[in-house]
């Protein structure tokens, strides 16, 4: 297998964006996040949920921090994404739920069918499709190579990182953008007693270059720290966000993908000045 490295990353967490998101933090939304700053096609924003906007933005930042990525032929550009199948924005359902709620606070299915259903935003389901990040980002940056979207939730972000690293190491791609994105804002009622957050972290992986700031090796390592106490429930973004925070803090960032699929560790390149 080829040696590989990380040439750039994009981090969005409740602690902040980029280096600001590497330390501290509290549950909730990414502070100051505005998708318009990262998504050039304004019309496409109408087709994106919050999680999709964060993911597409994370991919753009990772590539922006990767010099020369455009020189890689489109068919050798890969993308691996981890998500959670949550659907669209919760607020798009509120008018329908309000109409369908009776005086006693109970949900009236017949009223939902006759009055509430028509009030659901017509793009509610489309905005939250699990592969939207992959689709929008690949189209925007002309990625035509191997790709996958893992939408199993909590563990899918690190699975995407692992599989993307393997794709480059096994010479199936010369550039892979890998990571995960999720937003659990508004889902507090589903997670009784747990605080929620949102975030995205993506990494640009390519064959090892001496100038790249982080190297990747496939070796045994420890589990990533569970930062839910600081950042809230992050779903598919949990692993990639924790990994990016470790890397940006200058730590050797190890992570365990599962007991069955192998181990990986990312190490700072001592010659890169990181």
Residue, then its C-alpha position, 0 to 999 in steps of 0.5 A: x500500500x502507498x503511504x498517505x498524508x493529510x494535506x488539509x482539513x475543514x472543521x466546524x464545531x460548536x466550539x468554532x470554525x477551524x482552529x477556533x473549534x479545536x479547544x473548549x466548546x459547548x453544546x449547540x450550533x456552530x457559532x457564526x456559521x453562514x452557508x452563503x460564505x462557502x456555497x457559491x450556488x445560492x439556489x442549491x442552498x434551498x435544497x440543503x438541510x443544516x447538516x448538508x450545508x455544514x458538510x458541503x462547507x467542510x469539503x470546500x474548506x478542506x480543499x481550499x487548504x490543499x494546494x494543487x488539488x485541481x491538478x488531480x484528474x477528476x476520475x482520480x478524485x474520491x469522496x467518502x462521507x458519513x451522515x445520519x438519515x434525519x430528513x429535512x429541517x424540523x421547522x418545516x414540519x411545525x405548521x403541519x404538526x400545529x394544525x394536527x394537534x388537538x385541544x388536549x395536546x394529542x396528535x390527530x392523524x385524521x386531521x394531519x391527513x386532511x389539513x396538516x399534510x398539505x402544509x409540509x414544505x414540499x422540499x422537506x424530504x429532498x433537503x435531508x437526503x442522506x447522500x446530499x453532501x456527496x452529491x452536491x460536493x462531487x458536482x461542485x468540485x468535479x469528483x468523478x472517482x470512487x465514492x461512498x456515503x455511509x448513513x448509519x449515524x454515529x459510527x459512519x463518519x470514522x468509517x468514511x475516513x477509514x475507507x477513504x484513506x484505504x482508497x488512496x493507500x490502495x491506489x484507487x484514487x490520488x485524492x480523497x476527501x473524507x469525513x462526516x457531518x450532522x446537525x441534531x439541533x431541534x432534536x432534543x425531544x428525541x434524546x431525553x436528558x442529552x444536549x445536542x450539537x452539530x458539526x462537520x469535519x473533512x480531510x483531504x487525503x493524498x499520497x504522502x508528500x513531505x510538505x503535507x502537515x499530517x501523515x497517516x499510518x495504519x497502526x493500533x491506536x486508542x478510541x477517540x475521546x468522547x467529547x459529547x460532554x463538551x459539544x453535545x450529540x454530534x451523530x455522524x460528525x462525532x468521530x471526524x470532529x473529535x479527530x480534527x480537534x486533536x490534530x489541530x491541537x497538535x496531538x497524535x490523533x488516534x482512533x479505533x474504527x471498530x473491533x472488526x475493521x482495523x485500526x488507524x492513527x494520524x501523526x503530525x509530520x515533524x518536518x511540516x512545522x505543525 
